[in-house]
Amino acid sequence: MMLPLDIHADDIFNLYDDLTDFRKKKPPLLPLLLFFLSVSPSTPLSLSSPSLLLSLCVFLQRLPVFEHHTVLTYWPSTPHTRKERSTEAMSPLRVPLLAILVSMALCQYYDYDYQPVSMLGPSGPNCNQECECPINFPSAMYCDSRKLKFFPIVPTGIKYLYLQNNQIEEIKAGVFDNVTAELRWLVLDNNQITNAKIAKGTIDKLTALEKLFFSHNNLTEPVIPPSKSLDELKIMYNKLSKFPSGLLNDKENLTSINLQHNQLTSDAITGAFKGPKKLMSLDVSHNKLKKLPAGVPSSLEILYADYNDIDGVGAGYLNKLPSLQYLRLSHNKLVDSGIPAGVFNVTSLVELDLSFNKLQSIPEINVQLEQLYLQANEITKIDLSSFCKYIDPVNFSRLKHLRLDANNVSHSNMPPDASNCLRQASDIMFE
């Protein structure tokens, strides 16, 4: 459904700020959503139940167009005031972007496919007294946001355990003894757990775990369960300074690893990601890397390494990743001398983000690339050979979006044949 409404970029950002504040306060979800839908009275949509709201949240976040990064997500990432943002661009943005913001603000629990207990009925008898195990979802135990300082014993039959947003510092032996072969999801985000306070015979006994969320704690090295079924690992916002090689060697089903906002160096992750042959997404942004991680599997489709200290990319690095579609290297120290000729000229790439670096020229890209972000570099010239080796009716760039703002070039620097080479570019930004 497309709502017939145009809004401007500054409105989008202002809405996002307000919605973020709303999330922190956790307002009633339904009235807020209905407010946004009211901007188009002709829209024949009615939401009358929480379950329908959750369905809409899932729908909004799973639309293929939202799984990739639109221009909106690549606005300069440094903090901006509303006034500053409103002067950057005023080009009309369609309501699908508003849908993204609404989904981000309203679908508060979707990180874990989480449903508030109040929507799932009363608690069943087989449950720890500090938590709730809804009768309508008896395999889940909800212990989140209860100011717990201890780790509750998990009863038999529990497969999904939610313990985020507590004050837990320690995981004592025995808490998982009833579910070592049953527990599938373990959510421990936003606690105060350290490696020294995780007893043996706890996480290292979970043989069926599929998802481990351990973000916003005080870990200095990863905690990895023995389960071969593990498919998602999130250890963000910790103090990881090492990731020993071999920890993931038997994780044949692992597809997603998120390690952003830690203290990892390139030496600390040497060989760390060789094991999982099905790995599709790796996020090592906001660390201390000086080069891209070596030895990543050829199955990788998404690699985020922004906000590091990377000054170059090894020749042939991307040739070893034939499935890679999305590469983020923004906010690093990339210079022309660290970019070998043709290193980004690979057919698989769809999006490439090199913004906020020190590049003086546009690197050579493949004609199949669709999104290129080069804002906030030191680029002084535009060479069409970076985009097109040949220009004729069948040879041209498929580039759709190009960011060149905050460089030393303008529209006047565009070569005469640019309209032929970049004939599919609907958005080229200089300011």
QUIKAKA-V165319 format. One record per residue. RES is the residue in one letter. PHI is phi in whole degrees, -180 to 180 (999 if undefined). PSI is psi in whole degrees, 0 to 359 (none if undefined). OMEGA is omega in radians with two decimals (* if undefined). Layout:
res=RES phi=PHI psi=PSI omega=OMEGA
res=RES phi=PHI psi=PSI omega=OMEGA
//
This chain:
res=M phi=999 psi=130 omega=-3.14
res=M phi=-111 psi=119 omega=3.13
res=L phi=-81 psi=133 omega=-3.07
res=P phi=-79 psi=73 omega=-3.04
res=L phi=-145 psi=135 omega=3.03
res=D phi=-108 psi=136 omega=3.03
res=I phi=-135 psi=161 omega=-3.06
res=H phi=-101 psi=167 omega=-3.03
res=A phi=-60 psi=319 omega=-3.12
res=D phi=-66 psi=327 omega=3.08
res=D phi=-65 psi=319 omega=3.11
res=I phi=-58 psi=311 omega=-3.08
res=F phi=-68 psi=321 omega=3.10
res=N phi=-63 psi=318 omega=3.08
res=L phi=-61 psi=319 omega=-3.13
res=Y phi=-62 psi=317 omega=3.10
res=D phi=-59 psi=313 omega=-3.12
res=D phi=-64 psi=319 omega=-3.13
res=L phi=-67 psi=325 omega=3.10
res=T phi=-63 psi=318 omega=3.08
res=D phi=-61 psi=319 omega=3.12
res=F phi=-60 psi=320 omega=-3.12
res=R phi=-60 psi=317 omega=-3.11
res=K phi=-62 psi=326 omega=-3.12
res=K phi=-88 psi=350 omega=3.14
res=K phi=50 psi=66 omega=3.14
res=P phi=-76 psi=172 omega=3.02
res=P phi=-59 psi=128 omega=-3.00
res=L phi=-73 psi=317 omega=-3.02
res=L phi=-62 psi=312 omega=-3.14
res=P phi=-60 psi=323 omega=-3.13
res=L phi=-65 psi=317 omega=3.12
res=L phi=-64 psi=317 omega=3.14
res=L phi=-63 psi=329 omega=3.09
res=F phi=-61 psi=315 omega=-3.13
res=F phi=-69 psi=322 omega=3.12
res=L phi=-66 psi=336 omega=-3.09
res=S phi=-70 psi=348 omega=3.11
res=V phi=-66 psi=343 omega=3.07
res=S phi=-128 psi=89 omega=-3.05
res=P phi=-60 psi=337 omega=-3.09
res=S phi=-79 psi=353 omega=-3.10
res=T phi=-73 psi=116 omega=-3.08
res=P phi=-83 psi=75 omega=-3.11
res=L phi=-133 psi=135 omega=3.14
res=S phi=-132 psi=131 omega=3.09
res=L phi=-117 psi=113 omega=-3.04
res=S phi=-119 psi=1 omega=-3.11
res=S phi=-146 psi=149 omega=3.11
res=P phi=-58 psi=323 omega=-3.12
res=S phi=-64 psi=326 omega=3.11
res=L phi=-70 psi=323 omega=3.08
res=L phi=-61 psi=314 omega=3.12
res=L phi=-62 psi=321 omega=3.10
res=S phi=-61 psi=319 omega=3.11
res=L phi=-64 psi=320 omega=3.10
res=C phi=-59 psi=313 omega=3.13
res=V phi=-62 psi=318 omega=-3.14
res=F phi=-61 psi=313 omega=-3.11
res=L phi=-62 psi=322 omega=-3.06
res=Q phi=-84 psi=348 omega=-3.12
res=R phi=-106 psi=359 omega=3.07
res=L phi=-59 psi=133 omega=-3.12
res=P phi=-54 psi=323 omega=-3.11
res=V phi=-65 psi=335 omega=3.13
res=F phi=-89 psi=351 omega=3.13
res=E phi=-78 psi=342 omega=3.11
res=H phi=-105 psi=169 omega=-2.99
res=H phi=-95 psi=117 omega=3.10
res=T phi=-81 psi=174 omega=3.11
res=V phi=-56 psi=326 omega=-3.10
res=L phi=-57 psi=320 omega=-3.07
res=T phi=-73 psi=351 omega=-3.10
res=Y phi=-110 psi=19 omega=2.95
res=W phi=-60 psi=149 omega=-3.12
res=P phi=-47 psi=134 omega=-2.95
res=S phi=-85 psi=354 omega=3.09
res=T phi=-71 psi=155 omega=-3.10
res=P phi=-59 psi=139 omega=3.13
res=H phi=-131 psi=143 omega=2.96
res=T phi=-83 psi=166 omega=3.14
res=R phi=-62 psi=322 omega=-3.13
res=K phi=-65 psi=315 omega=3.13
res=E phi=-61 psi=317 omega=-3.07
res=R phi=-68 psi=326 omega=-3.07
res=S phi=-70 psi=340 omega=3.14
res=T phi=-90 psi=351 omega=-3.09
res=E phi=-74 psi=320 omega=-3.12
res=A phi=-161 psi=147 omega=3.08
res=M phi=-131 psi=20 omega=-3.13
res=S phi=-70 psi=140 omega=-3.09
res=P phi=-63 psi=140 omega=3.09
res=L phi=-121 psi=136 omega=-3.08
res=R phi=-79 psi=165 omega=-3.04
res=V phi=-63 psi=338 omega=3.04
res=P phi=-53 psi=328 omega=3.08
res=L phi=-68 psi=323 omega=3.07
res=L phi=-63 psi=324 omega=3.12
res=A phi=-62 psi=323 omega=3.09
res=I phi=-61 psi=313 omega=-3.10
res=L phi=-64 psi=318 omega=3.11
res=V phi=-61 psi=317 omega=-3.13
res=S phi=-65 psi=321 omega=3.13
res=M phi=-66 psi=321 omega=-3.06
res=A phi=-79 psi=325 omega=-3.00
res=L phi=-93 psi=325 omega=-3.05
res=C phi=-83 psi=69 omega=-2.95
res=Q phi=-68 psi=337 omega=-2.98
res=Y phi=-109 psi=4 omega=-2.95
res=Y phi=-73 psi=344 omega=3.10
res=D phi=-52 psi=329 omega=-3.09
res=Y phi=-118 psi=17 omega=-2.94
res=D phi=51 psi=41 omega=-2.98
res=Y phi=-87 psi=135 omega=3.05
res=Q phi=-119 psi=128 omega=3.12
res=P phi=-55 psi=142 omega=-3.07
res=V phi=-57 psi=325 omega=-3.10
res=S phi=-60 psi=341 omega=-3.14
res=M phi=-91 psi=355 omega=-2.99
res=L phi=-114 psi=8 omega=3.08
res=G phi=91 psi=180 omega=-3.10
res=P phi=-69 psi=162 omega=-3.10
res=S phi=-79 psi=145 omega=3.10
res=G phi=-84 psi=172 omega=-3.05
res=P phi=-76 psi=332 omega=-3.07
res=N phi=-88 psi=74 omega=-3.03
res=C phi=-153 psi=149 omega=3.02
res=N phi=-65 psi=140 omega=-3.03
res=Q phi=-66 psi=341 omega=3.14
res=E phi=-85 psi=354 omega=-3.01
res=C phi=-127 psi=186 omega=3.09
res=E phi=-134 psi=139 omega=3.11
res=C phi=-129 psi=90 omega=-3.01
res=P phi=-58 psi=140 omega=3.12
res=I phi=-60 psi=325 omega=-3.14
res=N phi=-76 psi=351 omega=3.12
res=F phi=-147 psi=65 omega=-2.94
res=P phi=-68 psi=346 omega=-3.14
res=S phi=-88 psi=2 omega=3.13
res=A phi=-113 psi=140 omega=3.06
res=M phi=-122 psi=120 omega=-3.09
res=Y phi=-101 psi=111 omega=3.12
res=C phi=-125 psi=21 omega=-3.03
res=D phi=-81 psi=151 omega=3.00
res=S phi=55 psi=47 omega=-3.12
res=R phi=-124 psi=12 omega=-3.14
res=K phi=59 psi=31 omega=3.13
res=L phi=-68 psi=139 omega=3.07
res=K phi=-111 psi=357 omega=3.12
res=F phi=-130 psi=161 omega=-3.14
res=F phi=-93 psi=119 omega=-3.08
res=P phi=-71 psi=150 omega=3.03
res=I phi=-70 psi=133 omega=-3.06
res=V phi=-94 psi=122 omega=-3.10
res=P phi=-76 psi=164 omega=3.10
res=T phi=-58 psi=143 omega=3.07
res=G phi=96 psi=351 omega=-3.12
res=I phi=-84 psi=128 omega=3.12
res=K phi=-113 psi=338 omega=-3.07
res=Y phi=-128 psi=118 omega=-3.04
res=L phi=-122 psi=120 omega=-3.11
res=Y phi=-111 psi=113 omega=-3.11
res=L phi=-129 psi=20 omega=-3.11
res=Q phi=-70 psi=158 omega=3.04
res=N phi=62 psi=53 omega=3.04
res=N phi=-129 psi=197 omega=-3.13
res=Q phi=-125 psi=33 omega=-3.07
res=I phi=-71 psi=131 omega=3.13
res=E phi=-113 psi=343 omega=-2.95
res=E phi=-142 psi=145 omega=3.00
res=I phi=-118 psi=107 omega=-3.06
res=K phi=-85 psi=155 omega=3.11
res=A phi=-60 psi=142 omega=3.05
res=G phi=99 psi=345 omega=-3.03
res=V phi=-68 psi=335 omega=-3.13
res=F phi=-105 psi=7 omega=-3.01
res=D phi=-57 psi=331 omega=-3.11
res=N phi=-83 psi=348 omega=-3.00
res=V phi=-135 psi=25 omega=-3.08
res=T phi=-59 psi=329 omega=-3.13
res=A phi=-108 psi=8 omega=-3.08
res=E phi=-115 psi=323 omega=-2.99
res=L phi=-63 psi=128 omega=-3.11
res=R phi=-106 psi=316 omega=-3.11
res=W phi=-120 psi=137 omega=3.07
res=L phi=-134 psi=115 omega=-3.09
res=V phi=-112 psi=113 omega=-3.07
res=L phi=-124 psi=19 omega=-3.10
res=D phi=-60 psi=149 omega=3.04
res=N phi=59 psi=59 omega=2.98
res=N phi=-132 psi=200 omega=-3.08
res=Q phi=-132 psi=38 omega=-3.02
res=I phi=-82 psi=136 omega=3.05
res=T phi=-116 psi=161 omega=3.12
res=N phi=-60 psi=322 omega=-3.08
res=A phi=-66 psi=338 omega=-3.08
res=K phi=-101 psi=14 omega=3.06
res=I phi=-102 psi=108 omega=-3.05
res=A phi=-72 psi=152 omega=3.01
res=K phi=-66 psi=150 omega=-3.11
res=G phi=84 psi=19 omega=3.10
res=T phi=-115 psi=262 omega=-3.14
res=I phi=-64 psi=330 omega=-3.13
res=D phi=-75 psi=5 omega=3.07
res=K phi=-114 psi=1 omega=-3.07
res=L phi=-85 psi=98 omega=-2.99
res=T phi=-90 psi=354 omega=-3.10
res=A phi=-121 psi=8 omega=-3.04
res=L phi=-65 psi=134 omega=3.13
res=E phi=-108 psi=326 omega=-3.12
res=K phi=-134 psi=130 omega=3.09
res=L phi=-126 psi=115 omega=3.12
res=F phi=-113 psi=114 omega=-2.99
res=F phi=-131 psi=30 omega=-3.05
res=S phi=-78 psi=160 omega=3.11
res=H phi=56 psi=55 omega=3.00
res=N phi=-132 psi=202 omega=-3.08
res=N phi=-124 psi=38 omega=-3.14
res=L phi=-75 psi=141 omega=3.06
res=T phi=-106 psi=346 omega=3.01
res=E phi=-147 psi=156 omega=-3.02
res=P phi=-68 psi=150 omega=3.04
res=V phi=-112 psi=114 omega=-3.02
res=I phi=-119 psi=124 omega=3.10
res=P phi=-74 psi=161 omega=-3.14
res=P phi=-77 psi=355 omega=-3.05
res=S phi=-60 psi=131 omega=3.04
res=K phi=-84 psi=354 omega=3.14
res=S phi=-91 psi=356 omega=-3.10
res=L phi=-58 psi=124 omega=3.14
res=D phi=-120 psi=347 omega=3.13
res=E phi=-145 psi=129 omega=-3.11
res=L phi=-131 psi=121 omega=3.11
res=K phi=-126 psi=114 omega=3.07
res=I phi=-131 psi=66 omega=-3.11
res=M phi=-93 psi=158 omega=3.06
res=Y phi=52 psi=53 omega=2.99
res=N phi=-123 psi=206 omega=3.13
res=K phi=-126 psi=34 omega=-3.11
res=L phi=-60 psi=125 omega=3.07
res=S phi=-118 psi=356 omega=3.08
res=K phi=-154 psi=153 omega=3.09
res=F phi=-142 psi=86 omega=-3.01
res=P phi=-56 psi=140 omega=3.09
res=S phi=-66 psi=149 omega=3.11
res=G phi=96 psi=343 omega=-3.10
res=L phi=-64 psi=332 omega=-3.05
res=L phi=-110 psi=15 omega=-3.02
res=N phi=-60 psi=326 omega=-3.09
res=D phi=-102 psi=13 omega=-3.10
res=K phi=-90 psi=70 omega=-3.03
res=E phi=-71 psi=346 omega=-3.13
res=N phi=-107 psi=3 omega=-3.10
res=L phi=-72 psi=123 omega=-3.09
res=T phi=-116 psi=341 omega=-3.05
res=S phi=-141 psi=129 omega=3.09
res=I phi=-129 psi=125 omega=3.11
res=N phi=-120 psi=115 omega=-3.10
res=L phi=-128 psi=22 omega=-3.06
res=Q phi=-68 psi=158 omega=3.14
res=H phi=61 psi=59 omega=2.99
res=N phi=-133 psi=201 omega=-3.10
res=Q phi=-126 psi=36 omega=-3.07
res=L phi=-77 psi=138 omega=3.03
res=T phi=-107 psi=169 omega=3.14
res=S phi=-62 psi=319 omega=3.12
res=D phi=-65 psi=328 omega=-3.07
res=A phi=-71 psi=340 omega=-3.11
res=I phi=-114 psi=16 omega=3.13
res=T phi=-60 psi=121 omega=3.11
res=G phi=74 psi=6 omega=-3.04
res=A phi=-69 psi=333 omega=-2.98
res=F phi=-114 psi=19 omega=-3.12
res=K phi=-73 psi=331 omega=-2.99
res=G phi=-68 psi=308 omega=-3.01
res=P phi=-73 psi=100 omega=-3.04
res=K phi=-73 psi=349 omega=3.13
res=K phi=-107 psi=12 omega=-3.08
res=L phi=-61 psi=128 omega=-3.12
res=M phi=-112 psi=330 omega=-3.05
res=S phi=-135 psi=128 omega=3.11
res=L phi=-134 psi=123 omega=3.13
res=D phi=-119 psi=109 omega=3.10
res=V phi=-120 psi=28 omega=3.14
res=S phi=-69 psi=161 omega=3.13
res=H phi=57 psi=53 omega=3.03
res=N phi=-131 psi=208 omega=-3.10
res=K phi=-126 psi=35 omega=-3.09
res=L phi=-74 psi=143 omega=3.06
res=K phi=-108 psi=352 omega=3.07
res=K phi=-153 psi=162 omega=3.12
res=L phi=-65 psi=148 omega=-3.10
res=P phi=-61 psi=135 omega=-3.13
res=A phi=-90 psi=154 omega=3.02
res=G phi=75 psi=19 omega=3.11
res=V phi=-74 psi=148 omega=-3.06
res=P phi=-68 psi=153 omega=-3.09
res=S phi=-69 psi=350 omega=3.13
res=S phi=-77 psi=350 omega=-3.00
res=L phi=-62 psi=132 omega=3.11
res=E phi=-112 psi=334 omega=-3.08
res=I phi=-132 psi=126 omega=3.08
res=L phi=-134 psi=115 omega=3.11
res=Y phi=-112 psi=119 omega=3.14
res=A phi=-135 psi=30 omega=3.12
res=D phi=-72 psi=162 omega=-3.11
res=Y phi=58 psi=58 omega=3.00
res=N phi=-134 psi=201 omega=3.14
res=D phi=-119 psi=33 omega=-3.06
res=I phi=-77 psi=128 omega=-3.12
res=D phi=-112 psi=359 omega=3.13
res=G phi=-170 psi=171 omega=3.12
res=V phi=-126 psi=129 omega=-3.10
res=G phi=-64 psi=142 omega=3.11
res=A phi=-58 psi=131 omega=3.12
res=G phi=79 psi=4 omega=-3.10
res=Y phi=-59 psi=313 omega=-3.08
res=L phi=-75 psi=340 omega=3.09
res=N phi=-66 psi=340 omega=3.12
res=K phi=-86 psi=357 omega=-3.11
res=L phi=-124 psi=73 omega=-3.02
res=P phi=-68 psi=348 omega=-3.14
res=S phi=-103 psi=358 omega=-3.04
res=L phi=-67 psi=126 omega=-3.13
res=Q phi=-115 psi=329 omega=-3.04
res=Y phi=-129 psi=120 omega=-3.11
res=L phi=-130 psi=121 omega=3.09
res=R phi=-111 psi=123 omega=3.07
res=L phi=-133 psi=27 omega=-3.13
res=S phi=-70 psi=159 omega=3.09
res=H phi=56 psi=50 omega=3.01
res=N phi=-123 psi=208 omega=-3.12
res=K phi=-126 psi=35 omega=-3.09
res=L phi=-64 psi=134 omega=3.06
res=V phi=-128 psi=163 omega=-3.10
res=D phi=-57 psi=320 omega=-3.09
res=S phi=-67 psi=342 omega=3.13
res=G phi=-94 psi=4 omega=-3.12
res=I phi=-114 psi=97 omega=3.13
res=P phi=-61 psi=152 omega=-3.13
res=A phi=-58 psi=128 omega=3.06
res=G phi=76 psi=8 omega=-3.07
res=V phi=-63 psi=330 omega=3.12
res=F phi=-97 psi=3 omega=-3.11
res=N phi=-86 psi=73 omega=3.12
res=V phi=-127 psi=143 omega=-2.99
res=T phi=-73 psi=340 omega=-3.04
res=S phi=-78 psi=333 omega=-3.03
res=L phi=-65 psi=133 omega=3.05
res=V phi=-108 psi=320 omega=3.13
res=E phi=-130 psi=139 omega=3.12
res=L phi=-138 psi=121 omega=-3.14
res=D phi=-114 psi=110 omega=3.11
res=L phi=-119 psi=22 omega=-3.08
res=S phi=-68 psi=159 omega=3.09
res=F phi=57 psi=54 omega=3.03
res=N phi=-130 psi=206 omega=-3.09
res=K phi=-127 psi=33 omega=-3.13
res=L phi=-74 psi=140 omega=3.12
res=Q phi=-106 psi=347 omega=3.11
res=S phi=-138 psi=162 omega=-3.14
res=I phi=-85 psi=122 omega=-3.13
res=P phi=-69 psi=156 omega=3.11
res=E phi=-67 psi=131 omega=3.12
res=I phi=-125 psi=168 omega=3.11
res=N phi=-83 psi=152 omega=-3.12
res=V phi=-67 psi=345 omega=-3.14
res=Q phi=-84 psi=347 omega=-3.14
res=L phi=-62 psi=139 omega=-3.08
res=E phi=-109 psi=331 omega=-3.08
res=Q phi=-131 psi=125 omega=3.12
res=L phi=-133 psi=124 omega=-3.08
res=Y phi=-117 psi=113 omega=-3.08
res=L phi=-127 psi=15 omega=-3.10
res=Q phi=-63 psi=153 omega=3.06
res=A phi=61 psi=47 omega=2.93
res=N phi=-114 psi=206 omega=3.13
res=E phi=-126 psi=35 omega=-3.05
res=I phi=-70 psi=132 omega=-3.07
res=T phi=-117 psi=352 omega=-3.13
res=K phi=-150 psi=158 omega=3.11
res=I phi=-120 psi=111 omega=-3.14
res=D phi=-106 psi=117 omega=-3.10
res=L phi=-63 psi=339 omega=3.12
res=S phi=-65 psi=343 omega=3.06
res=S phi=-68 psi=334 omega=-3.10
res=F phi=-106 psi=321 omega=-3.03
res=C phi=-136 psi=122 omega=3.02
res=K phi=-77 psi=323 omega=3.11
res=Y phi=-134 psi=150 omega=3.11
res=I phi=-129 psi=115 omega=3.05
res=D phi=-158 psi=184 omega=-3.07
res=P phi=-56 psi=336 omega=-3.11
res=V phi=-114 psi=349 omega=-3.14
res=N phi=-112 psi=107 omega=3.14
res=F phi=-162 psi=165 omega=-3.12
res=S phi=-78 psi=141 omega=3.06
res=R phi=-92 psi=13 omega=-3.11
res=L phi=-61 psi=131 omega=3.14
res=K phi=-107 psi=324 omega=-3.11
res=H phi=-131 psi=131 omega=-3.14
res=L phi=-136 psi=122 omega=3.10
res=R phi=-105 psi=120 omega=3.09
res=L phi=-127 psi=11 omega=-3.13
res=D phi=-67 psi=158 omega=-3.11
res=A phi=62 psi=39 omega=2.98
res=N phi=-126 psi=191 omega=3.14
res=N phi=-106 psi=39 omega=3.12
res=V phi=-135 psi=160 omega=3.12
res=S phi=-145 psi=183 omega=3.12
res=H phi=-56 psi=327 omega=-3.10
res=S phi=-67 psi=343 omega=3.13
res=N phi=-87 psi=357 omega=-3.13
res=M phi=-71 psi=128 omega=3.11
res=P phi=-64 psi=158 omega=-3.10
res=P phi=-58 psi=325 omega=-3.09
res=D phi=-85 psi=8 omega=-3.08
res=A phi=-59 psi=323 omega=-3.10
res=S phi=-66 psi=335 omega=3.08
res=N phi=-83 psi=315 omega=-3.14
res=C phi=-65 psi=315 omega=-3.06
res=L phi=-105 psi=43 omega=-3.01
res=R phi=-67 psi=341 omega=3.13
res=Q phi=-98 psi=0 omega=-3.11
res=A phi=-77 psi=110 omega=3.13
res=S phi=-90 psi=350 omega=-3.05
res=D phi=-146 psi=102 omega=3.02
res=I phi=-120 psi=116 omega=-3.01
res=M phi=-107 psi=130 omega=3.07
res=F phi=-114 psi=339 omega=-3.11
res=E phi=-154 psi=none omega=*
//
